[in-house]
Amino acid sequence: MAKYLAQIIVLGGQAIGRAFARALKQEIAASQQAARRAGGGPQGEKRAEANARAGMTIEEAKQILNIDDLEDLERIVKNYEHLFAANDKTKGGSFYLQSKVFRAKERIDQELKHQMDAKRTKQSAT
């Protein structure tokens, strides 16, 4: 009886150890992927800060406004105005969705400002 109990404890410990190792590997992989998405270094820190401030990533903001390219300012404004008006509470829309659209536009504006500042800094350095 004691022999079986010891085997159960050993097997259970091994299973828990393997599960813990697998979870640790997944967490490390996820943090490395997040670092790659953010760009790493000082630029990555700024992007992570902007993500935290706006509450969404630039990718999520692009999905909400249904845009692919940040250079197409006309389409950004057109999609923003359409979605913001379509979700107006007085027209039966959702305030939550309207605020998500607003936050998406705000996040894209932050990214565009950051890109313009980076270009100015690069031009002034050369």
C-alpha beads as a LAMMPS data file, in Angstrom:
LAMMPS data file: protein, C-alpha beads

126 atoms
125 bonds

1 atom types
1 bond types

-500.0 500.0 xlo xhi
-500.0 500.0 ylo yhi
-500.0 500.0 zlo zhi

Masses

1 110.0

Atoms # bond

1 1 1 0.000 0.000 0.000
2 1 1 2.774 2.428 0.895
3 1 1 4.558 1.478 -2.344
4 1 1 1.526 2.513 -4.430
5 1 1 1.120 5.728 -2.469
6 1 1 4.770 6.613 -3.123
7 1 1 4.326 5.876 -6.854
8 1 1 1.257 8.096 -6.988
9 1 1 3.135 10.931 -5.278
10 1 1 6.139 10.583 -7.610
11 1 1 3.983 10.433 -10.756
12 1 1 1.890 13.363 -9.568
13 1 1 5.025 15.386 -8.866
14 1 1 6.385 14.621 -12.322
15 1 1 3.127 15.647 -13.976
16 1 1 3.021 18.899 -12.035
17 1 1 6.672 19.560 -12.839
18 1 1 6.100 19.028 -16.566
19 1 1 3.022 21.257 -16.521
20 1 1 4.955 23.983 -14.696
21 1 1 7.858 23.749 -17.175
22 1 1 5.447 23.950 -20.120
23 1 1 3.681 26.981 -18.626
24 1 1 7.016 28.681 -18.010
25 1 1 8.106 28.099 -21.624
26 1 1 4.812 29.517 -22.898
27 1 1 5.186 32.605 -20.693
28 1 1 8.735 33.216 -21.895
29 1 1 7.641 32.823 -25.532
30 1 1 4.723 35.218 -24.993
31 1 1 6.933 37.877 -23.399
32 1 1 9.484 37.566 -26.227
33 1 1 6.714 37.942 -28.785
34 1 1 5.368 41.017 -26.966
35 1 1 8.854 42.529 -26.943
36 1 1 9.174 41.945 -30.697
37 1 1 5.767 43.536 -31.317
38 1 1 6.674 46.575 -29.245
39 1 1 9.945 46.965 -31.093
40 1 1 12.204 46.657 -28.060
41 1 1 14.515 49.344 -26.740
42 1 1 13.481 52.958 -26.156
43 1 1 11.085 52.966 -29.107
44 1 1 9.386 49.853 -27.753
45 1 1 9.029 51.509 -24.358
46 1 1 7.359 54.530 -25.943
47 1 1 4.996 52.307 -27.924
48 1 1 4.146 50.244 -24.832
49 1 1 3.490 53.472 -22.939
50 1 1 1.190 54.722 -25.710
51 1 1 -0.613 51.358 -25.739
52 1 1 -1.175 51.573 -21.996
53 1 1 -2.316 55.195 -22.172
54 1 1 -4.840 54.572 -24.966
55 1 1 -5.820 51.128 -23.713
56 1 1 -5.226 49.473 -27.092
57 1 1 -2.485 48.572 -29.505
58 1 1 -2.022 50.222 -32.873
59 1 1 -3.067 46.952 -34.541
60 1 1 -6.346 46.918 -32.624
61 1 1 -6.961 50.570 -33.505
62 1 1 -6.383 49.809 -37.189
63 1 1 -8.862 46.924 -37.010
64 1 1 -11.517 49.066 -35.339
65 1 1 -11.251 51.796 -37.985
66 1 1 -10.889 49.203 -40.754
67 1 1 -7.652 50.581 -42.191
68 1 1 -4.460 48.929 -43.370
69 1 1 -2.154 51.879 -43.922
70 1 1 -1.490 54.733 -41.516
71 1 1 -0.406 56.929 -44.427
72 1 1 -3.967 57.120 -45.831
73 1 1 -5.156 60.003 -43.640
74 1 1 -8.251 60.661 -45.747
75 1 1 -9.531 57.115 -45.228
76 1 1 -8.759 57.257 -41.502
77 1 1 -10.839 60.413 -41.094
78 1 1 -13.643 59.099 -43.339
79 1 1 -13.925 55.784 -41.468
80 1 1 -13.710 57.516 -38.086
81 1 1 -16.474 59.998 -38.903
82 1 1 -18.713 57.272 -40.323
83 1 1 -18.282 54.892 -37.369
84 1 1 -18.551 57.671 -34.791
85 1 1 -21.804 58.939 -36.333
86 1 1 -23.221 55.430 -36.827
87 1 1 -22.755 54.637 -33.130
88 1 1 -24.281 57.880 -31.852
89 1 1 -26.490 57.140 -28.857
90 1 1 -29.224 59.503 -30.090
91 1 1 -29.471 57.414 -33.269
92 1 1 -29.791 54.171 -31.323
93 1 1 -26.087 53.405 -31.359
94 1 1 -23.819 52.210 -28.603
95 1 1 -21.869 54.649 -26.448
96 1 1 -19.359 51.865 -25.713
97 1 1 -18.671 51.299 -29.421
98 1 1 -18.526 55.015 -30.042
99 1 1 -15.917 55.394 -27.322
100 1 1 -13.897 52.487 -28.783
101 1 1 -13.928 54.260 -32.160
102 1 1 -12.804 57.491 -30.474
103 1 1 -9.998 55.704 -28.595
104 1 1 -8.875 54.003 -31.818
105 1 1 -8.625 57.367 -33.585
106 1 1 -6.823 58.817 -30.583
107 1 1 -4.298 55.928 -30.615
108 1 1 -3.672 56.326 -34.340
109 1 1 -3.168 60.077 -33.867
110 1 1 -0.588 59.333 -31.152
111 1 1 1.249 56.923 -33.458
112 1 1 1.249 59.414 -36.337
113 1 1 2.573 62.145 -34.042
114 1 1 5.287 59.797 -32.813
115 1 1 6.271 58.930 -36.395
116 1 1 6.421 62.611 -37.374
117 1 1 8.563 63.423 -34.330
118 1 1 10.914 60.568 -35.206
119 1 1 11.224 61.850 -38.796
120 1 1 11.979 65.383 -37.567
121 1 1 14.591 64.084 -35.165
122 1 1 16.188 61.997 -37.901
123 1 1 16.227 64.937 -40.329
124 1 1 17.713 67.321 -37.780
125 1 1 20.439 64.798 -36.927
126 1 1 21.601 64.623 -40.545

Bonds

1 1 1 2
2 1 2 3
3 1 3 4
4 1 4 5
5 1 5 6
6 1 6 7
7 1 7 8
8 1 8 9
9 1 9 10
10 1 10 11
11 1 11 12
12 1 12 13
13 1 13 14
14 1 14 15
15 1 15 16
16 1 16 17
17 1 17 18
18 1 18 19
19 1 19 20
20 1 20 21
21 1 21 22
22 1 22 23
23 1 23 24
24 1 24 25
25 1 25 26
26 1 26 27
27 1 27 28
28 1 28 29
29 1 29 30
30 1 30 31
31 1 31 32
32 1 32 33
33 1 33 34
34 1 34 35
35 1 35 36
36 1 36 37
37 1 37 38
38 1 38 39
39 1 39 40
40 1 40 41
41 1 41 42
42 1 42 43
43 1 43 44
44 1 44 45
45 1 45 46
46 1 46 47
47 1 47 48
48 1 48 49
49 1 49 50
50 1 50 51
51 1 51 52
52 1 52 53
53 1 53 54
54 1 54 55
55 1 55 56
56 1 56 57
57 1 57 58
58 1 58 59
59 1 59 60
60 1 60 61
61 1 61 62
62 1 62 63
63 1 63 64
64 1 64 65
65 1 65 66
66 1 66 67
67 1 67 68
68 1 68 69
69 1 69 70
70 1 70 71
71 1 71 72
72 1 72 73
73 1 73 74
74 1 74 75
75 1 75 76
76 1 76 77
77 1 77 78
78 1 78 79
79 1 79 80
80 1 80 81
81 1 81 82
82 1 82 83
83 1 83 84
84 1 84 85
85 1 85 86
86 1 86 87
87 1 87 88
88 1 88 89
89 1 89 90
90 1 90 91
91 1 91 92
92 1 92 93
93 1 93 94
94 1 94 95
95 1 95 96
96 1 96 97
97 1 97 98
98 1 98 99
99 1 99 100
100 1 100 101
101 1 101 102
102 1 102 103
103 1 103 104
104 1 104 105
105 1 105 106
106 1 106 107
107 1 107 108
108 1 108 109
109 1 109 110
110 1 110 111
111 1 111 112
112 1 112 113
113 1 113 114
114 1 114 115
115 1 115 116
116 1 116 117
117 1 117 118
118 1 118 119
119 1 119 120
120 1 120 121
121 1 121 122
122 1 122 123
123 1 123 124
124 1 124 125
125 1 125 126
